[in-house]
Amino acid sequence: MSGKAKSKTDVAARTGAKTQARLCSSCGNKIDVVMAVSPTGKKSMRRLCCEV
């Protein structure tokens, strides 16, 4: 065995997944995630893609 301990998570695969664009299943466009604030002040994350 080697002297180095192997990481349990593959860091290169994780960063590759983060940089890959998420695509919509219905139209195929890139999904934009934005924070929306309701009139009452509640914050929520929304995915914008097919909305006009």
N, C-alpha and C positions, 0 to 999 in steps of 0.2 A: 504494500500500500504506500501511497505517497504521503508526505508529511503535511500537505495542505488539506484543510477541511473543505469539502465541496459544498457550495451553497445549495439550499433546498429549492430555491426559486431560480428560474432562468431569467436573469435580468435583461439579457439581449432580446429575448422573446417578449418580455413585458413592454419594453420600450418600443419594439416594433409594432405591437398591438395598439399602443397609444398613438403612434404617428399615423397609423392607417386610418383613412377616413371612413366613418360609418355611413353606409348608404341606405336609403329608404327601400323597404321591401316592395312598395307599390309603384313608385315612379322611378327609382334608381338614382335620384339626386342626393347630394350630400345633406346630412341632417345638421342643422344649426341648433345648438342648445343655448337658450337665453333665460335670464331670470325675469319673471313677471311679478309685479306687485299689484295685488288687488286693491280696490278702493278702501277696504277695511284694514289694509296694511299687511296682509298675509303674503309672504313670499313663496314662490313656487318656480321650479325649473320646468321650462316648456321646450318641447322639440318642434322646431319649425321646419317644414319641408313642403308638403302639399298645400299648406294653407296659403290663401291669397291675401 
